[in-house]
Amino acid sequence: MFKQIQLPRAGPIVLALVFALVLVPSASSGNYGDASGDNIGGAGDITSVSVAGDKAGGQVVFRIAGVNIASSEQNELYLDIDADANPLTGSLSDGGAEYSFAVDNDTYGFGRWDGAQWVRASNATVRVSGDTSLIMISVNRSELGNTADFNFVVTALNLVVNGNVALIGLDVAPDDGAFNYSFEANGPQIDIVDVQTTPSAGPRAGKKFVIAPTALHLPADGRSTPTALVPESYSCSATLGAKRLAGSGTGGCTISIPKKKARGKKLTVNLTVNYQGATKVVPLTFKVR
């Protein structure tokens, strides 16, 4: 594993957090949570990660929040980046990562996978700063294989060697698989949204018609026990022909179809889903029966 590779120390953590912030002017970001208190063995407790990228300039900033993170040479923080969002390439023992940061209390290392081992990576655009409650890592995508869409995993690792016994503490975010970030979406790349309608046959004149997203499909993330990803929130806007229809219920996605002069007309619905800071609008059309 990467924790066993001794990367050259790239430099001290001495830059102010505000310096990294100005590198990415975007106001929005991908926001990723991790359960508080799920760390074991004295490792730092990762609680959240936000990622903001400048699509034009290519700079991307990771803000990793937690408790007692990167507090010593034994209690380190790792950021593994799967630059091609393919867990079957790169270092397979590290979730397909091609690039990795290792941060302790006052230094950091930045490595890349050369196909056989971890070696030192170019770090001309890298800035690392923070303390035991917030670590900020800023890097240009030119030093991440010019990626536009990547997966990533954050790990807090506490390794204590007592004689012949190694005691390992751990907290991994996410708990299974990897997070995804797209420069285009400024959050995870939502490829497909599964939608369920009630009734399933479509809208009927004089009746209520309900639209609900049931699953989001993101790039492959290497999860061992895949479960359906659902939006954190969603909303609908609907028009019948040229007339705007008001919705009710969750996200305004329960639409009352007029009884008169509705049959045969086109119902257009824009379904907006929100997940981990990303937004996707799904246009849907139906013919009223």
Backbone as CSV, one residue per row, in Angstrom:
resi,resn,N_x,N_y,N_z,CA_x,CA_y,CA_z,C_x,C_y,C_z
1,MET,0.830,-1.195,0.000,0.000,0.000,0.000,0.869,1.250,0.000
2,PHE,0.254,2.377,-0.360,0.998,3.623,-0.473,1.652,4.029,0.843
3,LYS,1.034,3.719,1.971,1.579,4.121,3.258,2.960,3.510,3.500
4,GLN,3.303,2.465,2.771,4.591,1.818,2.944,5.667,2.400,2.030
5,ILE,5.277,3.300,1.138,6.232,3.920,0.221,6.758,5.213,0.843
6,GLN,8.059,5.336,0.927,8.657,6.535,1.512,8.847,7.595,0.434
7,LEU,7.847,8.443,0.274,7.963,9.529,-0.693,8.877,10.613,-0.144
8,PRO,9.678,11.243,-1.008,10.458,12.396,-0.549,9.524,13.476,-0.018
9,ARG,9.888,14.102,1.070,9.085,15.186,1.622,9.182,16.392,0.708
10,ALA,8.025,16.863,0.240,8.026,17.931,-0.755,8.129,19.319,-0.142
11,GLY,7.828,19.453,1.119,7.962,20.786,1.710,7.117,20.959,2.940
12,PRO,7.379,21.995,3.728,6.629,22.227,4.967,5.256,22.809,4.716
13,ILE,4.353,22.551,5.653,3.014,23.139,5.591,3.080,24.494,6.273
14,VAL,3.355,25.536,5.500,3.511,26.851,6.109,2.650,27.921,5.454
15,LEU,1.954,27.582,4.366,1.182,28.610,3.659,-0.181,28.793,4.301
16,ALA,-0.673,30.007,4.288,-1.968,30.304,4.896,-3.086,29.714,4.062
17,LEU,-4.179,29.335,4.728,-5.323,28.774,4.020,-5.897,29.751,3.002
18,VAL,-5.885,31.020,3.311,-6.477,31.993,2.409,-5.758,32.030,1.070
19,PHE,-4.466,31.710,1.036,-3.725,31.711,-0.222,-4.294,30.672,-1.179
20,ALA,-4.577,29.472,-0.669,-5.134,28.431,-1.527,-6.539,28.792,-1.979
21,LEU,-7.279,29.471,-1.139,-8.645,29.838,-1.503,-8.696,30.742,-2.718
22,VAL,-7.772,31.688,-2.828,-7.837,32.631,-3.934,-7.458,31.981,-5.256
23,LEU,-6.888,30.784,-5.227,-6.525,30.105,-6.464,-7.741,29.587,-7.204
24,VAL,-8.854,29.404,-6.501,-10.076,28.897,-7.118,-11.204,29.880,-6.841
25,PRO,-11.561,30.702,-7.842,-12.567,31.727,-7.609,-13.997,31.212,-7.579
26,SER,-14.229,29.946,-7.961,-15.586,29.425,-8.024,-16.272,29.476,-6.662
27,ALA,-17.551,29.861,-6.666,-18.279,30.000,-5.412,-18.860,28.679,-4.939
28,SER,-19.036,27.723,-5.825,-19.651,26.456,-5.458,-18.595,25.363,-5.408
29,SER,-18.977,24.232,-4.807,-18.028,23.142,-4.688,-18.763,21.831,-4.493
30,GLY,-18.046,20.734,-4.684,-18.567,19.434,-4.325,-18.413,19.248,-2.828
31,ASN,-19.447,18.738,-2.183,-19.433,18.585,-0.729,-19.707,17.128,-0.366
32,TYR,-18.783,16.520,0.372,-18.823,15.097,0.652,-18.700,14.872,2.159
33,GLY,-19.629,14.119,2.723,-19.644,13.899,4.160,-19.087,12.540,4.548
34,ASP,-18.651,12.447,5.804,-18.239,11.182,6.392,-18.709,11.182,7.842
35,ALA,-19.175,10.031,8.300,-19.736,9.947,9.651,-18.714,10.359,10.704
36,SER,-19.153,11.125,11.667,-18.294,11.539,12.773,-18.179,10.404,13.783
37,GLY,-16.959,10.191,14.292,-16.757,9.192,15.329,-16.576,7.779,14.832
38,ASP,-16.386,7.582,13.518,-16.210,6.221,12.997,-14.742,5.841,12.845
39,ASN,-13.844,6.665,13.369,-12.415,6.336,13.341,-12.098,5.301,14.410
40,ILE,-11.041,4.524,14.174,-10.630,3.507,15.139,-9.124,3.609,15.378
41,GLY,-8.671,3.095,16.507,-7.250,2.961,16.777,-6.477,4.252,16.880
42,GLY,-7.130,5.329,17.319,-6.422,6.593,17.488,-6.167,7.377,16.224
43,ALA,-6.713,6.931,15.093,-6.559,7.694,13.841,-7.385,8.961,13.902
44,GLY,-7.037,9.942,13.071,-7.862,11.133,12.960,-9.257,10.776,12.478
45,ASP,-10.216,11.622,12.786,-11.611,11.400,12.407,-11.974,12.367,11.284
46,ILE,-12.119,11.857,10.072,-12.509,12.674,8.923,-14.010,12.913,8.995
47,THR,-14.441,14.172,8.864,-15.867,14.478,8.955,-16.456,15.009,7.656
48,SER,-15.658,15.681,6.830,-16.190,16.178,5.558,-15.046,16.550,4.627
49,VAL,-15.364,16.575,3.343,-14.412,17.008,2.318,-15.173,17.891,1.339
50,SER,-14.581,19.019,0.962,-15.139,19.818,-0.126,-14.072,19.973,-1.200
51,VAL,-14.527,20.021,-2.447,-13.617,20.142,-3.582,-14.139,21.231,-4.500
52,ALA,-13.278,22.194,-4.827,-13.649,23.275,-5.743,-12.601,23.363,-6.839
53,GLY,-13.049,23.430,-8.077,-12.133,23.477,-9.204,-12.381,24.672,-10.101
54,ASP,-11.320,25.234,-10.622,-11.398,26.329,-11.594,-11.314,25.700,-12.979
55,LYS,-12.446,25.620,-13.661,-12.505,24.944,-14.956,-11.564,25.567,-15.975
56,ALA,-11.451,26.890,-15.960,-10.600,27.569,-16.937,-9.124,27.419,-16.601
57,GLY,-8.756,27.673,-15.357,-7.349,27.638,-14.966,-6.845,26.272,-14.580
58,GLY,-7.749,25.386,-14.150,-7.362,24.019,-13.834,-6.974,23.767,-12.392
59,GLN,-6.945,24.809,-11.548,-6.575,24.581,-10.152,-7.742,23.927,-9.415
60,VAL,-7.436,22.986,-8.528,-8.460,22.318,-7.736,-8.002,22.317,-6.278
61,VAL,-8.943,22.611,-5.385,-8.636,22.703,-3.962,-9.484,21.699,-3.188
62,PHE,-8.805,20.862,-2.400,-9.457,19.917,-1.494,-9.396,20.501,-0.087
63,ARG,-10.526,20.573,0.591,-10.565,20.999,1.989,-11.079,19.822,2.814
64,ILE,-10.198,19.272,3.621,-10.495,18.064,4.386,-10.638,18.446,5.853
65,ALA,-11.840,18.275,6.411,-12.109,18.650,7.794,-12.199,17.413,8.669
66,GLY,-11.819,17.578,9.925,-11.908,16.459,10.849,-11.379,16.823,12.220
67,VAL,-11.114,15.795,13.008,-10.602,15.952,14.364,-9.301,15.173,14.481
68,ASN,-8.249,15.824,14.912,-6.947,15.180,15.125,-6.407,14.552,13.847
69,ILE,-6.552,15.237,12.721,-6.045,14.718,11.454,-4.636,15.256,11.202
70,ALA,-3.794,14.422,10.589,-2.417,14.811,10.253,-1.726,15.465,11.445
71,SER,-1.785,14.815,12.611,-1.298,15.436,13.838,0.133,15.057,14.202
72,SER,0.703,14.027,13.533,2.071,13.608,13.842,2.618,12.798,12.679
73,GLU,3.883,12.350,12.791,4.461,11.513,11.743,3.814,10.138,11.713
74,GLN,3.208,9.717,12.812,2.527,8.423,12.857,1.058,8.537,12.467
75,ASN,0.465,9.676,12.763,-0.954,9.897,12.481,-1.072,10.776,11.242
76,GLU,-1.100,10.141,10.072,-1.034,10.862,8.800,-2.396,10.910,8.102
77,LEU,-2.450,11.764,7.075,-3.636,11.886,6.239,-3.239,11.640,4.795
78,TYR,-4.016,10.815,4.097,-3.735,10.485,2.699,-4.896,10.914,1.813
79,LEU,-4.558,11.453,0.654,-5.532,11.771,-0.387,-5.111,11.033,-1.642
80,ASP,-5.862,9.991,-2.014,-5.581,9.202,-3.213,-6.503,9.646,-4.335
81,ILE,-5.936,9.934,-5.506,-6.700,10.468,-6.629,-6.631,9.508,-7.813
82,ASP,-7.789,8.988,-8.198,-7.926,8.140,-9.379,-8.252,9.065,-10.550
83,ALA,-7.210,9.515,-11.250,-7.346,10.619,-12.204,-8.205,10.284,-13.417
84,ASP,-8.318,9.011,-13.783,-9.145,8.642,-14.932,-10.493,8.063,-14.513
85,ALA,-10.821,8.164,-13.214,-12.095,7.660,-12.683,-12.335,6.215,-13.103
86,ASN,-11.262,5.432,-13.092,-11.354,4.011,-13.445,-10.612,3.209,-12.387
87,PRO,-11.323,2.535,-11.486,-10.658,1.796,-10.415,-9.866,0.591,-10.896
88,LEU,-9.958,0.256,-12.179,-9.242,-0.905,-12.710,-7.898,-0.529,-13.321
89,THR,-7.528,0.751,-13.271,-6.206,1.191,-13.724,-5.485,1.843,-12.547
90,GLY,-4.222,2.205,-12.729,-3.463,2.804,-11.638,-3.057,1.760,-10.620
91,SER,-2.833,2.175,-9.387,-2.451,1.256,-8.311,-3.702,0.545,-7.813
92,LEU,-3.832,-0.717,-8.150,-5.048,-1.453,-7.818,-5.213,-1.632,-6.318
93,SER,-4.110,-1.661,-5.585,-4.211,-1.798,-4.135,-4.606,-0.495,-3.460
94,ASP,-4.638,0.578,-4.232,-5.054,1.886,-3.715,-6.290,2.402,-4.450
95,GLY,-7.173,1.490,-4.845,-8.428,1.886,-5.473,-8.283,2.439,-6.865
96,GLY,-7.172,2.135,-7.542,-6.963,2.635,-8.893,-6.345,4.015,-8.939
97,ALA,-5.751,4.470,-7.828,-5.172,5.818,-7.776,-3.933,5.931,-8.658
98,GLU,-3.824,7.065,-9.335,-2.613,7.398,-10.085,-1.767,8.454,-9.364
99,TYR,-2.374,9.168,-8.412,-1.672,10.221,-7.677,-2.061,10.136,-6.206
100,SER,-1.134,10.529,-5.331,-1.444,10.453,-3.905,-0.658,11.492,-3.108
101,PHE,-1.340,12.095,-2.136,-0.715,12.996,-1.177,-0.643,12.303,0.176
102,ALA,0.459,12.506,0.888,0.594,12.061,2.271,0.971,13.276,3.108
103,VAL,0.191,13.544,4.158,0.387,14.745,4.964,0.524,14.355,6.429
104,ASP,1.561,14.888,7.103,1.649,14.708,8.552,1.606,16.080,9.222
105,ASN,2.174,16.204,10.414,2.007,17.447,11.156,2.755,18.643,10.570
106,ASP,3.846,18.412,9.822,4.553,19.579,9.285,5.166,19.374,7.907
107,THR,4.926,18.252,7.271,5.440,18.032,5.919,4.418,17.277,5.082
108,TYR,4.670,17.206,3.788,3.805,16.406,2.920,4.622,15.773,1.809
109,GLY,4.080,14.729,1.202,4.671,14.120,0.024,3.625,14.013,-1.063
110,PHE,4.042,14.062,-2.315,3.127,13.954,-3.452,3.731,12.959,-4.434
111,GLY,3.011,11.879,-4.699,3.542,10.834,-5.566,2.618,10.486,-6.703
112,ARG,3.188,9.835,-7.711,2.394,9.317,-8.833,2.754,7.857,-9.054
113,TRP,1.811,7.104,-9.576,1.998,5.695,-9.881,2.592,5.573,-11.287
114,ASP,3.775,4.942,-11.397,4.427,4.854,-12.706,4.120,3.544,-13.421
115,GLY,3.168,2.799,-12.906,2.793,1.515,-13.493,3.305,0.339,-12.697
116,ALA,4.304,0.581,-11.845,4.861,-0.492,-11.028,5.059,-0.079,-9.576
117,GLN,5.265,1.233,-9.344,5.534,1.702,-7.990,5.211,3.184,-7.882
118,TRP,5.196,3.677,-6.635,5.000,5.090,-6.384,6.327,5.824,-6.486
119,VAL,6.339,6.919,-7.249,7.529,7.753,-7.401,7.127,9.197,-7.146
120,ARG,8.124,10.035,-6.943,7.846,11.433,-6.676,7.194,12.097,-7.888
121,ALA,6.181,12.936,-7.623,5.473,13.643,-8.682,5.897,15.107,-8.710
122,SER,5.765,15.725,-9.879,6.003,17.159,-9.993,5.021,17.904,-9.103
123,ASN,5.513,18.914,-8.377,4.637,19.621,-7.438,4.730,21.137,-7.564
124,ALA,4.959,21.616,-8.788,5.131,23.055,-8.997,3.885,23.847,-8.620
125,THR,2.708,23.262,-8.786,1.462,23.988,-8.496,0.855,23.590,-7.164
126,VAL,1.538,22.736,-6.410,0.969,22.191,-5.175,1.135,23.172,-4.017
127,ARG,0.074,23.335,-3.235,0.118,24.068,-1.980,-0.611,23.235,-0.936
128,VAL,0.011,23.029,0.209,-0.609,22.277,1.298,-0.524,23.113,2.561
129,SER,-1.632,23.208,3.301,-1.652,24.024,4.509,-2.723,23.513,5.450
130,GLY,-2.696,24.002,6.691,-3.749,23.653,7.619,-3.268,23.260,8.985
131,ASP,-4.174,22.604,9.739,-3.886,22.160,11.085,-4.628,20.848,11.325
132,THR,-4.798,20.452,12.577,-5.381,19.147,12.872,-6.895,19.106,12.703
133,SER,-7.523,20.218,12.353,-8.961,20.225,12.103,-9.312,20.515,10.646
134,LEU,-8.358,21.037,9.873,-8.614,21.336,8.469,-7.309,21.309,7.684
135,ILE,-7.247,20.438,6.692,-6.105,20.369,5.780,-6.582,20.801,4.403
136,MET,-5.841,21.711,3.771,-6.165,22.154,2.425,-5.049,21.757,1.468
137,ILE,-5.439,21.103,0.378,-4.491,20.679,-0.652,-4.935,21.292,-1.968
138,SER,-4.049,22.070,-2.585,-4.345,22.722,-3.855,-3.341,22.241,-4.895
139,VAL,-3.860,21.847,-6.063,-2.995,21.339,-7.127,-3.672,21.617,-8.462
140,ASN,-2.876,21.861,-9.493,-3.438,22.065,-10.822,-3.622,20.719,-11.511
141,ARG,-4.687,20.611,-12.293,-4.940,19.332,-12.955,-3.867,18.989,-13.989
142,SER,-3.039,19.962,-14.363,-1.911,19.667,-15.257,-0.944,18.693,-14.600
143,GLU,-0.954,18.632,-13.260,-0.108,17.693,-12.535,-0.889,16.475,-12.057
144,LEU,-2.130,16.358,-12.583,-2.967,15.186,-12.322,-3.387,14.544,-13.639
145,GLY,-2.485,14.573,-14.614,-2.789,13.966,-15.910,-3.817,14.734,-16.705
146,ASN,-3.988,16.051,-16.406,-4.978,16.891,-17.093,-6.390,16.312,-16.996
147,THR,-6.684,15.747,-15.851,-7.993,15.142,-15.650,-9.109,16.181,-15.650
148,ALA,-10.287,15.771,-16.118,-11.482,16.604,-16.026,-12.506,15.977,-15.093
149,ASP,-12.295,14.691,-14.758,-13.260,13.932,-13.971,-12.479,12.855,-13.225
150,PHE,-12.494,12.889,-11.894,-11.681,11.941,-11.147,-12.416,11.420,-9.916
151,ASN,-11.957,10.270,-9.412,-12.410,9.733,-8.140,-11.347,10.012,-7.086
152,PHE,-11.749,10.030,-5.822,-10.756,10.248,-4.773,-11.211,9.618,-3.454
153,VAL,-10.226,9.275,-2.633,-10.460,8.693,-1.312,-9.558,9.405,-0.324
154,VAL,-10.074,9.713,0.863,-9.280,10.323,1.933,-9.160,9.316,3.075
155,THR,-7.936,9.132,3.571,-7.692,8.153,4.634,-6.890,8.787,5.764
156,ALA,-7.359,8.619,6.988,-6.582,8.966,8.177,-5.982,7.665,8.703
157,LEU,-4.663,7.650,8.859,-3.971,6.419,9.255,-3.058,6.696,10.444
158,ASN,-3.236,5.924,11.499,-2.372,6.019,12.671,-1.629,4.686,12.807
159,LEU,-0.313,4.712,12.598,0.488,3.491,12.619,1.482,3.561,13.769
160,VAL,1.324,2.660,14.721,2.216,2.583,15.874,2.866,1.205,15.891
161,VAL,4.210,1.182,15.863,4.937,-0.088,15.876,5.477,-0.312,17.278
162,ASN,5.069,-1.430,17.877,5.503,-1.799,19.218,6.209,-3.142,19.135
163,GLY,7.538,-3.088,19.002,8.290,-4.317,18.806,7.981,-4.909,17.452
164,ASN,7.476,-6.140,17.466,7.104,-6.810,16.215,5.621,-6.647,15.879
165,VAL,4.954,-5.835,16.676,3.509,-5.668,16.488,3.222,-4.274,15.938
166,ALA,2.442,-4.209,14.850,2.015,-2.936,14.266,0.550,-2.708,14.612
167,LEU,0.275,-1.601,15.280,-1.090,-1.235,15.639,-1.579,-0.184,14.657
168,ILE,-2.673,-0.498,13.973,-3.159,0.365,12.897,-4.493,0.978,13.282
169,GLY,-4.561,2.304,13.244,-5.813,3.029,13.392,-6.234,3.589,12.043
170,LEU,-7.549,3.730,11.828,-7.995,4.033,10.465,-9.323,4.783,10.470
171,ASP,-9.468,5.661,9.511,-10.760,6.217,9.113,-10.672,6.509,7.621
172,VAL,-11.611,5.972,6.856,-11.606,6.124,5.399,-12.888,6.808,4.957
173,ALA,-12.756,7.788,4.074,-13.910,8.487,3.511,-13.830,8.435,1.992
174,PRO,-14.834,7.828,1.324,-16.018,7.217,1.934,-15.712,5.840,2.519
175,ASP,-16.701,5.260,3.194,-16.496,3.961,3.822,-16.309,2.855,2.799
176,ASP,-16.855,3.032,1.609,-16.746,2.034,0.546,-16.608,2.756,-0.787
177,GLY,-15.716,2.290,-1.645,-15.546,2.911,-2.955,-14.854,4.259,-2.871
178,ALA,-15.281,5.183,-3.723,-14.617,6.485,-3.821,-15.636,7.574,-4.102
179,PHE,-15.263,8.807,-3.767,-16.028,9.971,-4.174,-15.658,10.320,-5.618
180,ASN,-16.541,11.079,-6.285,-16.268,11.515,-7.653,-16.356,13.030,-7.731
181,TYR,-15.492,13.622,-8.570,-15.551,15.064,-8.815,-15.346,15.333,-10.291
182,SER,-16.171,16.223,-10.846,-16.066,16.663,-12.235,-15.901,18.173,-12.264
183,PHE,-14.918,18.669,-13.023,-14.750,20.107,-13.180,-16.000,20.728,-13.801
184,GLU,-16.625,20.024,-14.723,-17.802,20.549,-15.398,-18.964,20.722,-14.424
185,ALA,-19.162,19.727,-13.546,-20.287,19.766,-12.615,-19.949,20.486,-11.321
186,ASN,-18.651,20.699,-11.056,-18.178,21.217,-9.770,-18.750,20.397,-8.621
187,GLY,-18.691,19.117,-8.796,-19.197,18.120,-7.867,-19.146,16.792,-8.596
188,PRO,-19.845,15.777,-8.123,-19.822,14.501,-8.835,-20.489,14.581,-10.202
189,GLN,-19.973,13.784,-11.125,-20.544,13.714,-12.470,-21.758,12.795,-12.440
190,ILE,-22.948,13.358,-12.595,-24.179,12.567,-12.622,-24.463,12.210,-14.077
191,ASP,-24.260,10.951,-14.423,-24.422,10.525,-15.817,-25.879,10.272,-16.172
192,ILE,-26.585,9.534,-15.328,-27.959,9.122,-15.629,-28.794,9.250,-14.362
193,VAL,-30.043,9.631,-14.525,-30.993,9.671,-13.413,-32.159,8.732,-13.741
194,ASP,-32.369,7.733,-12.881,-33.529,6.856,-13.034,-34.756,7.558,-12.457
195,VAL,-35.873,7.499,-13.187,-37.080,8.216,-12.793,-38.269,7.261,-12.738
196,GLN,-39.061,7.426,-11.698,-40.306,6.659,-11.573,-41.481,7.623,-11.615
197,THR,-42.525,7.255,-12.362,-43.729,8.088,-12.421,-44.924,7.314,-11.889
198,THR,-45.854,8.055,-11.320,-47.113,7.474,-10.836,-48.266,8.319,-11.362
199,PRO,-49.135,7.728,-12.212,-49.091,6.333,-12.679,-47.955,6.101,-13.680
200,SER,-47.523,4.859,-13.772,-46.383,4.519,-14.634,-46.702,4.709,-16.108
201,ALA,-47.989,4.659,-16.461,-48.383,4.801,-17.872,-48.343,6.241,-18.340
202,GLY,-48.170,7.183,-17.414,-48.085,8.585,-17.806,-49.250,9.400,-17.267
203,PRO,-49.243,10.715,-17.540,-50.267,11.609,-16.980,-51.630,11.411,-17.633
204,ARG,-52.662,11.614,-16.802,-54.040,11.540,-17.295,-54.759,12.831,-16.963
205,ALA,-55.620,13.264,-17.860,-56.390,14.492,-17.657,-57.216,14.385,-16.389
206,GLY,-57.157,15.436,-15.564,-57.950,15.474,-14.348,-57.360,14.699,-13.182
207,LYS,-56.171,14.144,-13.350,-55.555,13.339,-12.291,-54.207,13.936,-11.860
208,LYS,-53.711,13.467,-10.714,-52.389,13.869,-10.260,-51.326,12.965,-10.881
209,PHE,-50.199,13.571,-11.179,-49.083,12.847,-11.800,-47.841,13.139,-10.963
210,VAL,-47.182,12.071,-10.500,-46.058,12.215,-9.586,-44.771,11.729,-10.257
211,ILE,-43.720,12.528,-10.131,-42.404,12.185,-10.668,-41.414,12.112,-9.514
212,ALA,-40.609,11.050,-9.483,-39.617,10.911,-8.406,-38.360,10.241,-8.953
213,PRO,-37.179,10.817,-8.691,-35.929,10.151,-9.067,-35.649,9.003,-8.095
214,THR,-35.268,7.861,-8.608,-35.041,6.681,-7.757,-33.568,6.300,-7.638
215,ALA,-32.729,6.749,-8.561,-31.305,6.392,-8.490,-30.490,7.332,-9.368
216,LEU,-29.257,7.606,-8.910,-28.295,8.375,-9.690,-27.159,7.453,-10.103
217,HIS,-26.686,7.621,-11.327,-25.569,6.813,-11.822,-24.371,7.720,-12.045
218,LEU,-23.287,7.446,-11.307,-22.036,8.182,-11.396,-20.980,7.298,-12.053
219,PRO,-19.805,7.829,-12.381,-18.728,6.966,-12.900,-18.406,5.842,-11.927
220,ALA,-17.841,4.758,-12.437,-17.496,3.605,-11.603,-16.627,4.050,-10.439
221,ASP,-16.990,3.599,-9.230,-16.277,4.075,-8.035,-15.656,2.959,-7.216
222,GLY,-15.749,1.707,-7.682,-15.089,0.609,-6.998,-15.782,0.133,-5.740
223,ARG,-17.039,0.495,-5.530,-17.735,0.032,-4.330,-17.900,-1.482,-4.356
224,SER,-17.701,-2.110,-3.189,-17.830,-3.564,-3.099,-19.274,-4.000,-2.908
225,THR,-20.100,-3.129,-2.331,-21.513,-3.448,-2.130,-22.353,-2.291,-2.666
226,PRO,-22.500,-2.213,-3.989,-23.225,-1.084,-4.579,-24.679,-1.022,-4.115
227,THR,-25.095,0.141,-3.724,-26.494,0.425,-3.419,-26.888,1.656,-4.216
228,ALA,-28.179,1.822,-4.404,-28.659,2.941,-5.211,-28.294,4.267,-4.555
229,LEU,-27.704,5.171,-5.337,-27.440,6.523,-4.885,-28.666,7.368,-5.195
230,VAL,-29.134,8.118,-4.220,-30.337,8.923,-4.424,-29.989,10.393,-4.201
231,PRO,-30.702,11.313,-4.850,-30.388,12.737,-4.686,-30.656,13.209,-3.264
232,GLU,-29.901,14.218,-2.847,-30.132,14.820,-1.536,-31.391,15.674,-1.548
233,SER,-31.717,16.222,-2.711,-32.967,16.958,-2.894,-33.290,16.991,-4.383
234,TYR,-34.537,17.283,-4.693,-34.922,17.403,-6.101,-36.154,18.292,-6.206
235,SER,-36.380,18.808,-7.420,-37.524,19.686,-7.654,-37.972,19.558,-9.099
236,CYS,-39.207,19.991,-9.353,-39.777,19.903,-10.697,-40.396,21.240,-11.108
237,SER,-40.292,21.556,-12.394,-41.068,22.643,-12.996,-41.771,22.059,-14.210
238,ALA,-43.058,22.376,-14.363,-43.857,21.718,-15.399,-44.658,22.715,-16.207
239,THR,-44.799,22.403,-17.503,-45.676,23.181,-18.376,-46.532,22.225,-19.193
240,LEU,-47.774,22.612,-19.393,-48.681,21.865,-20.251,-48.943,22.719,-21.468
241,GLY,-48.339,22.337,-22.602,-48.351,23.218,-23.749,-47.557,24.464,-23.396
242,ALA,-48.196,25.635,-23.406,-47.527,26.874,-23.042,-47.880,27.322,-21.630
243,LYS,-48.700,26.545,-20.923,-49.187,26.942,-19.602,-48.342,26.331,-18.492
244,ARG,-47.891,27.157,-17.561,-47.117,26.686,-16.412,-48.052,26.036,-15.401
245,LEU,-47.667,24.871,-14.907,-48.453,24.175,-13.897,-47.722,24.199,-12.569
246,ALA,-48.429,24.554,-11.503,-47.839,24.548,-10.172,-47.823,23.123,-9.635
247,GLY,-46.731,22.773,-8.934,-46.622,21.450,-8.349,-46.781,21.498,-6.845
248,SER,-46.959,20.326,-6.243,-47.068,20.214,-4.793,-46.250,19.009,-4.348
249,GLY,-46.281,18.730,-3.061,-45.550,17.574,-2.563,-44.050,17.804,-2.592
250,THR,-43.282,16.733,-2.455,-41.821,16.823,-2.419,-41.281,17.452,-3.690
251,GLY,-40.590,18.576,-3.541,-39.969,19.246,-4.671,-40.938,19.796,-5.693
252,GLY,-42.225,19.853,-5.333,-43.219,20.309,-6.303,-43.391,19.333,-7.457
253,CYS,-43.122,18.048,-7.197,-43.151,17.040,-8.267,-44.448,16.246,-8.319
254,THR,-45.458,16.688,-7.571,-46.815,16.156,-7.736,-47.588,17.192,-8.531
255,ILE,-47.953,16.822,-9.745,-48.515,17.784,-10.706,-49.979,17.438,-10.960
256,SER,-50.860,18.397,-10.750,-52.281,18.204,-11.014,-52.557,18.555,-12.468
257,ILE,-52.987,17.577,-13.245,-53.265,17.784,-14.667,-54.701,18.304,-14.818
258,PRO,-54.889,19.420,-15.509,-56.252,19.936,-15.700,-57.156,18.900,-16.362
259,LYS,-58.419,18.968,-16.022,-59.374,18.008,-16.589,-59.792,18.405,-17.991
260,LYS,-59.898,19.725,-18.217,-60.383,20.195,-19.507,-59.225,20.588,-20.423
261,LYS,-59.372,20.269,-21.669,-58.453,20.677,-22.734,-57.001,20.253,-22.460
262,ALA,-56.826,19.130,-21.792,-55.477,18.645,-21.508,-55.128,17.409,-22.314
263,ARG,-56.135,16.610,-22.619,-55.877,15.335,-23.305,-55.217,15.573,-24.671
264,GLY,-54.123,14.848,-24.917,-53.398,14.947,-26.173,-52.292,15.982,-26.170
265,LYS,-52.266,16.835,-25.147,-51.226,17.858,-25.086,-49.920,17.297,-24.510
266,LYS,-48.846,18.042,-24.747,-47.533,17.620,-24.256,-47.260,18.248,-22.894
267,LEU,-46.941,17.383,-21.936,-46.522,17.832,-20.612,-44.994,17.794,-20.571
268,THR,-44.389,18.941,-20.302,-42.930,19.032,-20.215,-42.533,19.282,-18.769
269,VAL,-41.635,18.460,-18.255,-41.181,18.581,-16.869,-39.660,18.648,-16.850
270,ASN,-39.128,19.650,-16.178,-37.687,19.699,-15.905,-37.457,19.244,-14.471
271,LEU,-36.854,18.077,-14.341,-36.534,17.513,-13.033,-35.104,17.901,-12.677
272,THR,-34.921,18.605,-11.563,-33.597,19.034,-11.112,-33.206,18.226,-9.887
273,VAL,-32.063,17.535,-9.971,-31.589,16.741,-8.834,-30.306,17.359,-8.301
274,ASN,-30.123,17.286,-6.988,-28.945,17.827,-6.317,-28.276,16.723,-5.495
275,TYR,-26.948,16.608,-5.676,-26.221,15.554,-4.956,-24.783,15.986,-4.736
276,GLN,-24.364,16.037,-3.486,-22.989,16.360,-3.109,-22.471,17.632,-3.800
277,GLY,-23.334,18.619,-3.925,-22.950,19.901,-4.500,-23.185,20.025,-5.990
278,ALA,-23.437,18.925,-6.672,-23.681,18.956,-8.122,-25.177,19.023,-8.406
279,THR,-25.511,19.633,-9.529,-26.904,19.752,-9.961,-27.027,19.258,-11.391
280,LYS,-28.074,18.476,-11.643,-28.336,18.022,-13.011,-29.814,18.223,-13.322
281,VAL,-30.095,18.787,-14.485,-31.470,19.000,-14.925,-31.807,17.939,-15.969
282,VAL,-32.893,17.214,-15.718,-33.325,16.142,-16.622,-34.644,16.565,-17.273
283,PRO,-34.655,16.832,-18.583,-35.906,17.195,-19.257,-36.738,15.941,-19.559
284,LEU,-38.018,15.996,-19.247,-38.921,14.862,-19.468,-40.152,15.358,-20.216
285,THR,-40.628,14.563,-21.138,-41.849,14.920,-21.872,-42.823,13.748,-21.846
286,PHE,-44.105,14.089,-21.737,-45.161,13.076,-21.694,-46.360,13.590,-22.512
287,LYS,-47.157,12.664,-22.997,-48.399,13.009,-23.672,-49.558,12.678,-22.736
288,VAL,-50.376,13.676,-22.484,-51.491,13.488,-21.558,-52.547,12.597,-22.215
289,ARG,-52.995,11.606,-21.465,-54.045,10.699,-21.967,-55.423,11.182,-21.537
